[in-house]
Amino acid sequence: KIPCEIMSRDEVVSGVTEDMSETGLLIRCPGVDRTVAERCVVRLTPGVDLFTVRGRVVWRTARNGELYVGILCEEHLSRFLITWIEFVQSAPNRRRPMAYSEPTLTG
């Protein structure tokens, strides 16, 4: 369960990864009642670290007031990276950022 943000050209949606593999991500977005754009960038924030993954939404479904999104990664994630992210997230003394700021869209 890694905090994340799904970013597209028009919006940013906060969520939590429910599952992660070398080829994709399953993300749960609590309280979200809208869809997300097909092309996106996912910012994973385990602890104080930040990882970005480019991808494409391949399915989405709303259930019990939450949006679930399946994302296919443009570049496969290495097994080492996945294990490291999971380790950082589960570390008992991990630090959390004090606050997140919304990115400013330019264009």
C-alpha positions in Angstrom: 0.0 0.0 0.0 2.1 2.8 -1.4 0.7 6.4 -1.6 0.7 7.7 -5.1 -0.7 10.3 -7.5 -2.0 9.6 -11.0 -1.1 12.7 -13.1 -2.4 13.5 -16.6 -2.3 16.7 -18.6 -5.5 18.0 -16.9 -5.6 16.6 -13.4 -4.0 14.9 -10.4 -5.7 12.1 -8.6 -4.4 10.7 -5.2 -4.5 7.0 -4.6 -2.8 4.0 -3.0 -1.2 1.1 -4.9 -3.0 -2.1 -4.1 -0.7 -4.3 -6.2 2.5 -3.8 -8.2 4.2 -6.1 -10.8 6.9 -5.7 -13.4 4.4 -4.7 -16.0 1.7 -2.8 -14.1 0.0 -1.2 -11.1 -3.4 -1.6 -9.5 -4.3 1.7 -7.8 -7.3 2.4 -5.5 -8.4 6.1 -5.4 -10.7 6.6 -2.4 -13.5 9.1 -2.8 -12.8 9.7 -6.5 -16.0 9.7 -8.7 -14.4 10.6 -12.0 -12.3 8.8 -14.5 -8.7 9.4 -15.2 -7.0 10.1 -18.6 -5.6 7.1 -20.5 -2.0 8.3 -20.7 -0.6 9.2 -17.3 2.4 9.4 -15.0 2.2 7.8 -11.6 4.2 9.3 -8.7 4.9 6.6 -6.1 5.9 8.1 -2.7 7.2 5.4 -0.3 8.7 7.2 2.7 10.4 10.4 1.5 11.4 9.0 -1.9 9.7 9.6 -5.1 9.5 7.4 -8.2 7.7 8.2 -11.4 6.3 5.6 -13.8 4.8 6.4 -17.2 1.9 4.3 -18.2 -1.5 3.8 -19.8 -4.8 3.1 -18.1 -6.0 -0.3 -19.4 -9.1 -0.6 -17.2 -11.0 1.3 -14.6 -14.0 0.5 -12.4 -15.9 2.3 -9.6 -16.9 0.4 -6.5 -18.2 1.5 -3.1 -17.3 5.2 -3.7 -13.7 4.3 -4.8 -12.1 4.3 -8.3 -9.9 1.3 -9.1 -7.4 1.7 -12.0 -5.2 -0.8 -13.8 -2.1 0.8 -15.3 0.2 -0.9 -17.9 3.7 0.5 -17.4 5.5 1.8 -20.5 8.8 0.4 -19.3 8.9 -2.7 -17.1 9.8 -2.2 -13.5 12.7 -4.3 -12.3 12.0 -6.9 -9.6 14.8 -5.2 -7.5 13.0 -1.8 -7.7 9.7 -3.3 -6.7 11.3 -5.1 -3.7 13.1 -2.0 -2.6 10.0 0.2 -2.8 8.1 -2.4 -0.7 10.9 -2.5 1.8 11.1 1.3 2.1 7.3 1.4 2.5 7.2 -1.2 5.3 10.2 0.0 7.2 9.1 0.7 10.8 11.0 4.0 11.1 10.2 5.5 7.7 9.8 9.2 7.5 6.9 10.8 5.7 7.0 14.1 3.8 5.4 16.9 5.8 3.1 18.0 3.0 2.5 17.4 -0.6 1.9 20.3 -3.1 -0.1 20.0 -6.2 2.0 20.4 -9.4 1.5 23.5 -11.5 0.3 22.6 -15.0 2.0 24.7 -17.7 1.2 24.7 -21.3 
